[in-house]
Structures are given as structure tokens and as C-alpha cells.
Amino acid sequence: MAAMRTQRRILTALLSSVLAAVLLTACSDEETAFVVGHDGTPEMQVAAAVYAGALARTGVAVDSRDRGESQPRLLDAVASGDLGLFPAFTGSLLEELTPKPTAVTSEDVLADVNRSLPQQVSIGDPALVSNRWQVLARTDDIERRGVKDLADCGRFGREDAALVVTANPPVSVREAVAPCHTLAVASVGSADELVAKVRAGGAFGLTTAIDLATVEDLTDVQAIPSKGAPIAQDLVPVFASGLLGKPQLKALSRVAGELTTADLAQMVREVRGGSSPRAVAGQWLATHSV
């Protein structure tokens, strides 16, 4: 009998230990959920949802923040370990990290970002997504004036053309379009309105690549090529070093190889129409090998 009581005590102790371990693991998983943030713009809400969904498919517990924060706060949160990941465009990230950066091409900007990141912060492979600022003009004007690059914009011969924008461009972008000699700046509510103004003649358009990609009809309008500025803006995940394993890093790389400017623009269009970023991101993930 004594032996049986001893065995029962041992069994009870073992079961208690197992239960405690399970509870501890559950609490630990809840406390260490990988948190994904964003800056609140439709582009970054969707990108964050795509990255979060891809990570969740590897078995990681992911917590996505609904409220947007400024890029400096996001960067500080990743550096301190309070945030796991947020999406960013390389150009704006470099301008945050380095006063007056000189790099403008995708390769140079990416290299300078990698050199300038705080300790414990890394970036993943850039996706096939560009949000570089674009200068638009009528196609026939570009061809007739022989404009091959933004640096040739003075060939249009306009001293009073309006510059139509959808958002206030950074100073570095305004400096990049200086060769166009625009005077007045006119703000419109959408990229569709901007394209219509340019198509009507007498104006240049200035908008981002993603906003431009949301426009379905670009008849008679095109972006002026540029070998230099404005600075490249390629989408990358910014994350806390050491928090992700090989399966998660592979998932981020698969997103980089699949997600395009057109894809993100389509999802942004749906979000602006009232769809949930998580819903449109989930649909994209379901139809791609991510």
C-alpha cells in the first residue's frame, strides 16, 4: 500500500509539472507574439498585412497593430525590441537614417540603408514594389521635344506650367523636378484627377508610382524616365534581428519575389474602396506561392 501511495504521489507530481509547463508555454507564446506595425497609410497597412500573413503561415504567433505610427517611432520600437517588423520604402528610410543622403538608385540606397541601420535592426529583400515619385507629361509632348530623361525637362520650354500633385512632395523631390521650371502647384484629390489634368495639356503631374499604378486609364500620358533623382523607394520589411528563424526569413523572401507594384496598387485601390487590409492581403497570399 505504501508503495502504491508513493507511485500516486509521483504520478501526481509529474502531471502537475506537465500542466505547469503547458501553462508556462502558453503564457510565453502570448507574451512573445511577433508584433507587426505600420505608418497608417493604405500602402503600408496592406504591406504590413501581407508580411504578417506570410509569417503567420509559418506557425509564428503574429499580432498586427491597427493604429499607425510615424516611421521614427516604428524604427525606435524595432530597435528597442517593442516591435517585431514594419514595412518601409528604402528612400524614406534612408532619409530618416542619414541627413541629406546622396544615393538615389535602388542598389545604392539599399546599400546605404544597410550601413545606417541601428544595431539589432535588419531589412529583408526588397519586393518588386517601387513607390518612387514620378513626373508625368503628355506622351506626344515627350516625343516631340525629344525628352529622354528628367534632366531634359527644360526642353518642354514652359516657364508657367503648373505642377499638379496629389500630396505634398518632399523637398528633395521638388529639387529633382526643378529642371521642368514649373511655377504654380495645384493639388488634386486623386491620381485619376491628376492624370486628367496632364492629359488636358499645360501641366506636369507629380505622384508616386503606386498611386500612378492605381489609375486604369493612362492614355496619352506617361512618366518621364530618370537615371537620377528622385530617390528610389523600394519596399522592404524592417525587423528586429534575431527574432526570426529560417522559415520566417524564407517567407519574407517569398513575398519579395512575388509582390509587385501592380499587386500592391490593386490592394490599395480595394482598401480605399472600403475593404479590410487583412482581407485583401489574405486573398493575395491565397493566390500566390507565399
C-alpha positions in Angstrom: 0.0 0.0 0.0 2.8 2.4 0.9 4.4 1.7 -2.5 1.1 2.4 -4.3 0.7 5.7 -2.4 4.3 6.6 -3.4 3.6 5.9 -7.0 0.4 8.0 -6.9 2.3 10.9 -5.4 5.0 10.6 -8.1 2.4 10.5 -10.8 0.5 13.5 -9.4 3.8 15.4 -9.2 4.6 14.6 -12.8 1.2 15.6 -14.1 1.4 18.9 -12.1 4.8 19.5 -13.7 3.5 18.9 -17.2 0.5 21.1 -16.6 2.7 23.9 -15.3 4.9 23.6 -18.4 2.0 23.8 -20.7 0.6 26.9 -18.9 4.0 28.5 -18.9 4.5 27.8 -22.6 1.0 29.3 -23.4 1.8 32.4 -21.4 5.2 32.7 -23.0 3.7 32.3 -26.5 1.2 35.0 -25.7 3.9 37.4 -24.4 6.3 36.8 -27.3 3.8 37.2 -30.2 5.6 38.7 -33.1 4.2 42.3 -33.5 3.8 43.9 -36.9 3.2 47.7 -37.2 2.8 50.3 -40.0 2.6 54.0 -40.5 -1.1 54.2 -41.2 -1.1 54.8 -44.9 -3.1 52.4 -47.1 0.1 51.2 -48.8 1.8 50.3 -45.5 -1.4 48.9 -44.0 -1.6 46.4 -46.9 2.1 45.6 -46.9 2.1 45.0 -43.1 -0.9 42.7 -43.5 0.9 40.8 -46.3 4.1 40.3 -44.2 2.0 39.4 -41.1 0.0 36.8 -43.0 3.1 35.3 -44.6 4.8 35.0 -41.1 1.7 33.5 -39.6 1.7 30.8 -42.2 5.0 29.5 -40.8 3.4 28.9 -37.4 4.5 32.1 -35.7 2.0 33.9 -33.4 1.6 37.3 -35.0 -0.1 40.4 -33.5 -0.9 43.1 -36.0 -1.3 46.7 -34.8 -4.3 48.5 -36.2 -3.1 52.0 -35.3 -0.4 53.6 -37.5 2.7 55.3 -36.1 5.3 57.6 -37.5 8.4 56.0 -39.1 10.8 57.3 -36.4 8.6 55.7 -33.7 8.4 52.5 -35.6 12.2 52.4 -36.1 12.8 53.1 -32.4 10.3 50.4 -31.4 12.1 47.8 -33.5 15.5 48.8 -32.2 14.2 48.6 -28.6 12.5 45.2 -29.2 9.0 46.5 -28.6 8.1 45.9 -32.3 9.0 42.9 -34.5 8.6 44.3 -38.0 7.2 47.1 -40.1 7.2 47.8 -43.9 9.1 50.8 -45.3 10.3 52.3 -48.5 14.1 52.4 -48.8 14.4 56.1 -49.8 12.3 57.5 -47.0 14.0 55.1 -44.6 17.5 56.4 -45.7 16.3 60.0 -45.4 15.3 59.2 -41.8 18.6 57.5 -41.0 21.0 59.8 -42.8 20.9 63.6 -43.2 20.9 64.6 -46.9 21.7 61.3 -48.5 23.3 61.3 -51.9 22.3 57.8 -53.1 19.4 57.7 -55.5 19.5 54.3 -57.3 17.9 51.2 -55.8 21.2 49.5 -55.3 23.0 52.4 -53.7 20.0 53.4 -51.5 19.7 49.8 -50.3 23.4 49.6 -49.5 23.4 52.9 -47.6 20.3 51.8 -45.6 22.1 48.6 -44.6 25.1 50.6 -43.4 23.0 53.1 -41.5 20.6 50.8 -39.6 20.8 50.8 -35.8 22.1 47.7 -34.1 19.6 44.8 -33.7 17.7 46.1 -36.8 17.7 44.4 -40.2 15.9 44.7 -43.5 14.8 41.9 -45.8 15.0 41.5 -49.5 13.2 44.4 -51.4 10.0 43.4 -53.1 9.2 44.1 -56.7 7.4 47.2 -55.5 8.5 50.8 -56.2 6.9 53.9 -54.9 9.4 56.3 -56.4 8.0 59.7 -57.3 7.1 60.1 -61.0 6.8 63.2 -63.2 4.1 62.9 -65.8 3.7 64.7 -69.1 1.7 64.2 -72.3 3.2 61.4 -74.4 3.1 63.5 -77.6 5.0 66.3 -75.9 7.7 64.0 -74.6 8.2 62.5 -78.1 8.1 65.9 -79.9 10.6 67.5 -77.6 12.9 64.5 -77.5 12.8 64.3 -73.7 14.7 61.1 -72.8 15.3 61.9 -69.1 14.0 64.1 -66.3 17.2 66.2 -66.7 15.9 67.2 -70.2 12.7 68.5 -68.8 13.7 72.1 -69.7 13.2 71.1 -73.4 9.4 71.5 -72.9 10.1 75.2 -73.0 7.5 76.0 -70.3 8.0 78.7 -67.8 4.5 78.9 -66.4 3.3 75.2 -66.4 1.5 74.1 -63.3 2.8 71.1 -61.3 -0.2 69.0 -60.3 0.2 66.9 -57.1 -1.9 64.5 -55.0 0.3 65.0 -51.9 2.9 67.5 -50.7 6.2 66.2 -52.1 9.4 66.2 -50.0 11.9 69.0 -50.6 14.3 66.5 -52.3 11.6 65.6 -54.8 10.8 69.2 -55.6 14.5 69.8 -56.2 14.6 66.8 -58.6 11.8 68.3 -60.7 13.4 71.7 -60.8 14.5 71.3 -64.5 10.8 71.4 -65.5 10.7 75.1 -64.5 7.2 74.8 -63.0 5.7 77.7 -61.1 2.3 77.2 -59.6 1.5 74.0 -57.7 -2.1 72.7 -57.9 -3.3 69.9 -55.6 -6.0 67.4 -56.6 -7.8 64.7 -54.7 -6.7 61.6 -56.7 -4.3 60.3 -59.2 -7.1 60.0 -61.7 -7.7 63.7 -61.5 -4.0 64.4 -61.8 -3.7 62.3 -65.0 -6.8 64.1 -66.4 -5.1 67.5 -65.8 -1.9 66.3 -67.5 -3.8 64.9 -70.4 -5.6 68.2 -70.9 -2.2 69.8 -71.5 -0.3 72.7 -70.0 0.7 70.8 -66.8 3.1 68.3 -65.4 1.9 65.7 -62.9 3.9 64.6 -59.8 2.8 61.5 -57.9 4.1 58.2 -56.5 4.5 55.1 -58.5 1.8 53.2 -56.5 -0.7 56.0 -56.9 0.0 56.1 -60.6 -0.5 52.3 -60.8 -4.0 52.7 -59.4 -5.0 54.7 -62.5 -6.7 52.4 -65.0 -6.6 54.8 -68.0 -3.1 56.4 -68.8 -3.9 57.1 -72.4 -1.7 59.9 -73.9 0.1 60.3 -70.5 3.4 58.8 -69.4 6.1 59.2 -66.8 9.4 60.9 -67.8 12.3 58.4 -67.3 15.0 59.4 -64.9 18.5 58.0 -64.3 19.0 60.1 -61.2 16.7 61.6 -58.6 14.1 61.3 -57.2 15.4 58.8 -54.7 14.5 55.1 -55.1 11.6 53.9 -52.9 11.6 50.1 -52.8 9.5 48.2 -50.3 11.4 46.2 -47.6 10.5 44.7 -44.3 12.3 46.3 -41.3 12.6 43.8 -38.5 14.3 43.1 -35.2 17.5 41.0 -35.7 17.4 37.5 -34.2 13.7 37.3 -33.7 13.0 35.4 -36.9 14.1 31.9 -37.8 14.9 30.4 -41.2 11.3 29.6 -42.1 10.2 33.1 -41.4 13.1 34.7 -43.3 12.2 32.4 -46.2 8.6 33.6 -46.0 9.7 37.2 -46.3 11.9 36.4 -49.2 9.0 34.7 -51.0 6.9 37.8 -50.5 9.8 39.8 -52.1 9.8 37.6 -55.1 6.1 37.7 -55.7 4.7 41.1 -54.6 4.7 43.7 -57.4 3.8 47.4 -57.7 0.7 46.4 -59.6 -0.3 43.9 -56.9 0.1 46.5 -54.1 -1.7 49.2 -56.1 -4.7 46.9 -56.7 -4.9 46.1 -53.0 -4.6 49.8 -52.1 -7.4 50.5 -54.5 -9.6 47.9 -52.7 -8.7 49.3 -49.3 -9.6 52.8 -50.4 -12.9 51.4 -51.5 -13.6 50.1 -48.0 -12.1 46.6 -47.9 -10.1 45.4 -44.9 -6.3 45.4 -45.4 -6.1 41.9 -43.8 -8.8 40.6 -46.2 -7.2 41.8 -49.4 -3.8 40.7 -48.1 -5.2 37.3 -47.3 -6.7 37.0 -50.7 -3.3 37.9 -52.3 -1.5 35.3 -50.1 -4.0 32.6 -51.0 -3.4 33.1 -54.8 0.4 33.3 -54.6 3.1 30.8 -53.6 3.9 32.5 -50.3 
